[in-house]
């Protein structure tokens, strides 16, 4: 049930390069290629057709990501580039684009805006798009050209009313396609939907697309059953908003300019400790990771309870398991970990997040209205600005499956020395107050921590990450240690 949304990661990828790093010769070549800009050689027209058409309200998942896109002034583009197999032809790539556009309704959907600028979705049954072709010159590395095309696609503003949401370009050298670049704005799908799309493209599925597509979702959400779901979710949300502490994050102790900072935290110790705690508690690793996060935030700030919005994929709901569109939404919960052991914190997190998952399906516009009303009535800001998005598959750590207990204990004690915390970007693009994303990397787990320095300082963010690791190691080695110890 936990989150599978790629928006924040995609936004980070699009907002800047690592700060303070010396440029390598390869990076210099890539930078020169990007600065020059890709030169478009050819445009191959691609006609497509698919099932369904019509106009309706945006689905709740679309509204959720639309708020993020508007708030961050970005299409939050997703996608990327990849080398092509030898023998790939332009005709074959055009057919792939035709398949994508025809099979997945979200790729044939544009927005319509009324006089007030309020969007609705419009699905087209037919249309024409283009496959763009970029030729690499004799002295160019095609991968550099593909990188420049990807950056061009990410940085070029989408016209949501007149552009198709998918951009595809082929890089060619000596007349042969070498790379494919595909970038789309985030209204098309969430991360799990993107994985489903790739699976269907590889299999070239021809059966009708399964599940409730975005127009179907909008109709159900407007139905009596959908309105009952929305009402239940908002009643739950009101109970959360009336109980959140007035101080949810440390506050503006060290506001910076640029205001928003991004960090990369890699912890072999946290990767090794998670399965130990999960096995002992019987909880899912995503629950353990969230509980440890709450304990670390409480330990470093004293804030209790911890208010957090876990991103929920929502694909356990009827009709949403296999759809390629936006259905992920961020729920909300309060985690009371004060004076609890980590095992107790994990148990409480399991109960709290279960309620959050159950009620993470609602109209985001109505939640905005509710948050504003409760803030007025309480006389303080009750918006929950701390997000947790676990995109990791939590695979076993490298070389960790055959360890003896003594070897594991030694690894847990020594692994923190190999942890790295690196600030990767500083920018003034609006973002959430605190957004943590967990995802897989070859060596284990990567945590991306994005902060608004008006709510949490750079030093506090690093202290939070180090405490997250320390709590995990302590819990794996000595499970009865109270969560608040060593604050």
Secondary structure, DSSP 8 states (H G I E B T S, - for coil): -B----HHHHHHHHS---TT----HHHHHHHHHHHH---EEEEEEEEEE-S--EEE---HHHHHHHHHHHHHTS---EEEEEE--TT--HHHHHHHHHHHHHH-GGGGEEEEE-TT--EEEEE-SEEEEEEEEEE--TTS-HHHHHHHHHHHHHHS---TTTS-SEEEEEEEETTEEEEEEEEE-TTS--HHHHHHHHHHHHHT--S---S--HHHHHHHHHSHHHHHHHHHHHHHHHHHHHHS-S--S--SSS--SS-EEEEEEE-HHHHHHHHHHHHHHT--HHHHHHHHHHHHHHHHH--SSEEEEEEE--TTSTT-TT--S---EE--EEE--TT-BHHHHHHHHHHHHHHHHHT--S-HHHHHHHHHHHHHHHTS-----EEEEE-------TT-TT--HHHHHHHHHHHGGG-EEEEEEEE-S---SEEEEEEEETTEEEEEEEEETTTS-HHHHHHHHHHHHHHHHHHHH-TTSBTTTT-
